[in-house]
């Protein structure tokens, strides 16, 4: 499961390869916010010429209410497109059109009140891999100050919706400050605590810290090993670890941590 999604402007093809080398789990070529209206067509053409199965990427197309959406649809099924990020996702029919066009996966970006209201319907559409949270645009749409308390309910609901739909945990929005490592770490750890499975990144230097924050810490891995070892030696009897009783949910949590550590070590 991808933890880091790195945006790269669609009108900067010289940066595509650099983005792929930055260590992100997925790269998103951005044809929407990063590209001025006058450059939309040229950016789309540059991306089409560069696409290849040798370096699969996600593509953020323009939203369904724009003049560029129809032409962007033609990219969805091209070799080298691993999936399509649908900005300002609000209607299930737009997801269906992308799937019909051949998109291998669709990642709706929840950026509006209507998108949030329809999030469960969007998440349940065939082809949807996971939801992305466009926290900045969402805050603007609702007239909120983008902060921890203001968005806590909405983040929690996206995690719940994803679980109900049986898709991967959602991906949290960007941290816009590039020179504040503490803020980035806090934002990422909070997202993980809320149940998010990944985070959007806007600069290559954000990738490594976000990857690290989503990985189990040494302390978590050590705790998980203690739990599993204690359970293994009890023959089914009740057991406590670190002064706390261990029941089935705790065991499942410990198993998930160890599996994640092994998966990351193997990769």
C-alpha positions in Angstrom: 0.0 0.0 0.0 1.4 3.4 -1.0 2.3 5.8 1.7 3.7 8.7 -0.3 2.2 10.4 -3.4 4.5 13.0 -4.9 3.1 15.7 -7.2 5.1 17.0 -10.2 3.8 19.7 -12.5 2.6 18.4 -15.8 4.2 21.3 -17.7 7.6 20.4 -16.4 8.5 17.1 -18.2 12.2 17.6 -17.3 11.1 16.9 -13.7 9.3 13.7 -14.3 12.3 11.4 -14.0 13.6 13.3 -11.0 10.2 12.8 -9.3 10.4 9.0 -10.0 13.8 8.9 -8.4 12.7 10.7 -5.2 11.7 7.5 -3.4 7.9 8.1 -3.4 5.6 5.1 -3.6 3.7 6.9 -6.4 4.2 9.9 -8.6 1.3 12.1 -9.7 1.8 14.1 -12.9 -0.4 17.1 -12.2 -2.3 18.6 -15.1 -4.7 20.6 -12.9 -3.6 23.1 -10.3 0.1 23.1 -11.3 -0.6 24.1 -14.9 -1.9 27.5 -16.1 -4.8 27.4 -18.5 -2.7 28.5 -21.4 -0.4 25.6 -20.9 -2.9 22.8 -20.4 -2.8 21.4 -23.9 1.0 21.5 -24.2 1.3 19.8 -20.8 -1.1 17.0 -21.8 0.8 16.5 -25.1 4.2 16.3 -23.2 2.8 13.8 -20.8 1.3 11.7 -23.6 4.7 11.6 -25.4 6.5 10.6 -22.2 4.2 7.9 -20.9 5.5 4.4 -20.9 4.8 1.1 -19.0 8.5 1.3 -18.0 7.7 4.1 -15.5 4.0 4.0 -14.5 2.6 7.1 -12.9 -0.7 8.5 -11.7 -2.2 11.4 -13.6 -4.2 14.2 -11.9 -6.5 15.3 -14.7 -8.7 18.5 -14.7 -12.0 18.3 -13.0 -15.2 17.3 -14.7 -16.6 20.9 -14.7 -13.7 22.2 -16.8 -13.2 22.6 -20.6 -10.1 20.2 -20.4 -11.9 17.2 -18.8 -13.0 15.6 -22.1 -9.6 15.7 -23.7 -7.9 14.5 -20.4 -10.2 11.5 -20.4 -8.2 10.1 -23.4 -5.2 9.7 -21.2 -6.9 7.3 -18.7 -6.3 4.1 -20.5 -2.9 4.8 -22.0 0.1 2.5 -21.3 2.0 3.9 -18.4 -1.0 5.4 -16.6 -1.3 3.5 -13.3 -4.4 5.4 -12.3 -6.2 8.7 -12.5 -6.6 11.2 -9.7 -10.0 12.9 -10.1 -9.9 16.4 -8.6 -13.0 17.9 -7.0 -14.7 14.5 -7.2 -18.4 14.8 -6.5 -20.4 12.5 -8.9 -20.1 8.8 -9.3 -20.8 9.1 -13.0 -17.4 10.9 -13.5 -15.7 7.9 -11.9 -17.6 5.6 -14.2 -16.5 7.5 -17.3 -12.9 7.2 -16.3 -13.2 3.4 -15.7 -15.0 3.1 -19.1 -12.2 4.9 -20.7 -9.8 2.3 -19.4 -8.4 3.8 -16.2 -6.7 1.0 -14.2 -7.7 2.7 -10.9 -9.4 5.9 -9.9 -8.5 8.0 -6.8 -11.2 10.6 -6.1 -9.9 13.7 -4.5 -12.4 15.0 -1.9 -12.2 18.8 -2.0 -15.7 20.1 -1.6 -18.8 19.8 0.6 -20.6 17.9 -2.1 -17.7 15.6 -2.6 -17.6 14.8 1.1 -21.4 14.3 1.2 -21.1 11.8 -1.7 -17.9 10.2 -0.4 -19.4 6.8 0.3 -21.0 6.6 -3.1 -17.7 7.6 -4.7 -15.7 5.1 -2.6 -18.1 2.2 -3.6 -17.7 2.8 -7.4 -16.0 0.0 -9.3 -12.4 0.9 -10.0 -11.9 3.2 -7.0 -8.6 2.4 -5.2 -8.8 4.9 -2.4 -9.9 8.4 -1.5 -7.6 11.4 -1.3 -8.3 14.4 1.0 -7.8 17.8 -0.6 -7.8 19.5 2.8 -6.9 23.0 1.5 -9.6 23.3 -1.1 -12.0 21.6 1.2 -11.4 24.2 3.9 -11.9 27.0 1.4 -15.2 25.5 0.1 -16.6 25.2 3.7 -15.2 28.5 4.9 -13.0 26.8 7.5 -9.7 27.7 8.9 -7.5 24.8 7.9 -6.5 23.4 11.3 -6.4 20.2 13.4 -9.7 20.7 15.2 -11.6 22.1 12.3 -10.8 19.1 10.0 -10.8 16.3 12.6 -14.4 15.2 12.0 -14.0 15.2 8.2 -10.8 13.2 8.3 -12.3 10.6 10.6 -15.3 10.3 8.4 -13.2 9.6 5.3 -11.5 6.8 7.2 -14.9 5.4 8.2 -16.2 5.7 4.6 -13.2 3.9 3.2 -13.6 1.1 5.6 -17.3 0.7 4.8 -16.5 0.7 1.1 -13.8 -1.9 1.6 -11.1 0.1 -0.1 -7.6 1.2 1.1 -7.4 3.8 3.8 -7.5 7.4 2.6 -4.6 9.6 1.8 -4.2 12.9 3.7 -3.6 16.3 2.1 -0.4 18.2 1.6 1.7 20.1 4.2 2.5 23.3 2.4 5.4 24.4 4.6 8.7 23.1 3.1 11.1 24.2 5.8 9.3 23.0 8.9 10.3 19.4 9.5 8.5 19.3 12.8 5.2 20.4 11.2 5.5 17.8 8.5 6.2 15.1 11.1 3.3 16.2 13.3 0.9 16.3 10.3 2.0 12.8 9.2 1.8 11.2 12.6 -1.6 12.6 13.2 -2.8 11.3 9.8 -1.6 7.9 10.8 -3.3 8.0 14.2 -6.6 8.9 12.5 -6.3 5.9 10.3 -5.0 7.4 7.1 -2.6 5.2 5.1 -0.7 7.8 3.1 0.0 11.4 2.5 0.3 13.8 -0.5 3.7 15.4 -1.0 4.5 18.6 -2.9 8.3 18.4 -2.8 10.8 15.5 -3.0 12.3 16.3 0.4 9.0 15.5 2.0 9.0 11.9 0.8 11.5 10.3 3.2 10.1 11.9 6.4 6.6 10.9 5.4 7.6 7.3 4.6 9.4 7.1 7.9 6.4 8.4 9.9 4.1 5.9 8.4 6.4 3.0 9.1 6.2 1.2 12.5 8.8 2.7 14.9 11.4 0.6 16.7 9.4 1.0 19.9 6.2 -0.2 18.2 7.9 -3.2 16.6 9.5 -4.2 20.0 6.1 -3.9 21.7 4.5 -6.1 19.0 7.2 -8.8 19.4 6.6 -8.8 23.2 2.9 -9.2 22.7 3.2 -12.1 20.3 5.9 -13.8 22.4 3.8 -13.5 25.5 0.7 -14.9 23.7 2.7 -17.8 22.3 3.9 -18.8 25.7 0.5 -18.8 27.5 -1.4 -21.7 25.9 -4.5 -19.6 25.7 -4.4 -18.2 29.2 -4.9 -14.5 29.9 -1.7 -12.5 29.7 -0.6 -8.9 30.4 2.2 -7.0 28.5 3.6 -3.8 29.9 0.9 -3.8 32.6 -2.0 -4.1 30.1 -4.2 -7.0 29.3 -3.8 -8.6 25.9 -6.9 -9.6 24.1 -7.6 -10.5 20.4 -7.7 -7.0 19.0 -4.3 -6.3 20.6 -2.9 -9.5 19.1 -4.2 -8.5 15.7 -2.7 -5.1 16.0 0.7 -6.6 17.0 0.5 -9.0 14.1 -0.2 -6.2 11.6 2.8 -4.2 12.9 5.1 -7.2 12.5 3.8 -8.0 9.0 4.4 -4.3 8.0 7.9 -4.4 9.4 8.7 -7.6 7.4 7.1 -6.2 4.3 9.2 -3.0 4.4 12.3 -5.0 5.2 11.8 -7.3 2.2 11.2 -4.3 -0.1 
